[in-house]
Amino acid sequence: MSEPLLAIRDLQLDFRTGEGWARVVDGVSLTIQVGETLGLVGESGCGKSVTALSISRLLPTPPARYAGGSIQVQGRDILTASSKELRTVRGGVVSYVFQEPGASLNPVFRVGNQILEALQLHQPTRAHDDEVVRLLKLVGIPAPESRARDYPHQLSGGMQQRVMIAMALASEPKLLVADEPTTALDVTIQAQILELLLDLKRRMGMAVLLITHNLGIVGDLADRIAVMYAGQVVEEAPARELLQNPRHPYTQALMNSVPELGHPADRLRTIPGTVPAPGQWPTGCRFAPRCPVARPDCATHPPALLAIQSNHQVRCPYWNS
């Protein structure tokens, strides 16, 4: 297999708090091949977004601290890269679509001007109004010539998200990081945005890192899925394999919490307890306090990430019990 587009190895990331340094990402390893889609799934606070921001070293240091590991994009070491080198990676190779587009777009500039700025930074030879219109048309915005003159507040949430995607695509990135791209959108618009991402991936041949807390939306989009819990990857496998045969108790609990069509229930299933706060992780398995099948030694022995098949890893010694 050729060199991966993105290779994160044993990443360790800390944040400074009033009580000292707290580790928020602990030994995460991920790879994404050219043209591949990786779904990164987990509850809020598990470390998904900060892992994604680390790819382009977007986290300010301090309060963040890269305590160990490596991040390589197209073979370049991001953690030792200079500011000049990082500018070629940010946007030029890796682009981001952040959650809640209304908070990401500048409210005092027309959306066309904001897309034009991205073109001026990364594709100056194409920085003109016709290219702005082409990008808006590419992401499915009707009457793009008119919408380019609108301010963000004049657009719906779905239209704002499409503008964000157009801005991200302006630089023709090799990797698109979509961080909860359907947050705050209604179900119909969510489906449209996900279908748009899938179509753009096919047409442009780019890789996608799709970050979400919802396993229900990644099945049709992702080639592989990595599940995170409390700063660690607890399971990783091809999407179909993981969704059909989840092995880690946390992945199984996530799957069970997704409502099933045609099977009405009085109450939705939930995972008891909460994700432990960074710096207050249990000594052993971090999911043990919430795990329905935990054994006494789970509380004292940190589990390793085990390869149960050539392409399926699980952080649980009792996955087959």
Buried (B, 14 or more C-beta within 10 A) or exposed (E): EEEBBBBBBEBBBBBEEEEEBBBBBBBBBBBBBBBBBBBBBBBEBBBBBBBBBBBBBBBEEEEBBBEBBBBBBBEBEBEEBEEEEBBEBBBBBBBBBBBBBBEBBEEEEBBBBBBBBBBEBBBEEBBEEEBBBEBBBBBBBEEBEEBBEBBBEEBEBBBBBBBBBBBBBBBBBBBBBBBBBBBBBEEEBBBBBBEBBBEBBEEBEBBBBBBBBBBEBBBEBBBBBBBBBBBBBBBBBBBEBBBEEBBBBBBBBBBEBEEEEEEEEEEEEEBEEEBBEBBEBBEBBBBBBBBEEBBEEBBEBBBEBEEBEEEBBBBBBBBEE
